[in-house]
């Protein structure tokens, strides 16, 4: 990727879009303050740096990369938060979606770490039986 042609956007509150020169002698490279990173020649959006007020990306990631039954609960809360008409209710539902998404990933990581440890422990104990 040519750094002179890249357009980098930094995270700012929604609705603000200000353009400024990045540095003297930087060519046509500009810094745009917005909610996502966008590279002009590839049109890529970075999911981790974009605002996601209802935690939809986290919910979907927790289904794929976490314990999927808890991830589905997270996705349900995320959809309900997006469709809620009351902003306070939407905020509470999005917090629940975030909580269940993080729990899903944490439980999966714990299972991945504990299972091999239990296998080693059981094999160690079985060596004393023989």
Residue pairs with C-beta under 8 A, 6 or more apart in sequence:
1 39
1 41
1 42
2 41
3 29
4 26
4 27
4 28
4 29
5 27
5 28
5 29
5 40
5 41
6 29
6 39
6 40
6 41
7 29
7 30
7 32
7 38
7 39
7 40
8 22
8 29
8 31
8 32
8 37
8 38
8 39
9 31
9 32
9 33
9 34
9 35
9 36
9 37
9 38
10 31
10 32
10 33
10 34
10 37
11 35
11 36
11 49
11 51
12 33
12 34
12 35
13 35
14 35
14 51
16 33
16 34
17 32
17 33
17 34
18 32
18 33
19 30
19 31
19 32
20 30
20 31
20 33
21 30
21 31
22 29
22 30
22 31
23 29
32 38
35 50
35 51
36 45
36 46
36 49
36 50
36 51
37 44
37 45
37 46
37 49
37 50
38 44
38 45
47 57
50 57
52 58
53 81
53 94
54 78
54 79
54 81
54 82
54 90
54 93
54 94
54 97
55 74
55 78
55 81
55 94
55 97
55 98
55 101
56 75
56 78
56 79
56 82
56 97
58 74
58 78
58 97
58 98
58 101
58 102
59 71
59 74
59 75
59 77
59 78
59 97
59 100
59 101
60 71
60 75
61 71
61 101
61 105
62 68
62 70
62 71
62 74
62 75
62 100
62 101
62 102
62 104
62 105
63 71
63 72
63 74
63 75
63 104
64 71
65 105
65 108
66 101
66 104
66 105
66 106
66 107
66 108
67 104
67 105
67 107
67 108
67 111
68 104
70 100
70 103
70 104
70 107
71 100
71 101
71 104
73 100
74 96
74 97
74 98
74 99
74 100
74 101
74 104
75 97
77 93
77 94
77 96
77 97
77 100
78 93
78 94
78 97
80 93
81 89
81 90
81 91
81 93
81 94
81 96
81 97
82 90
84 90
84 93
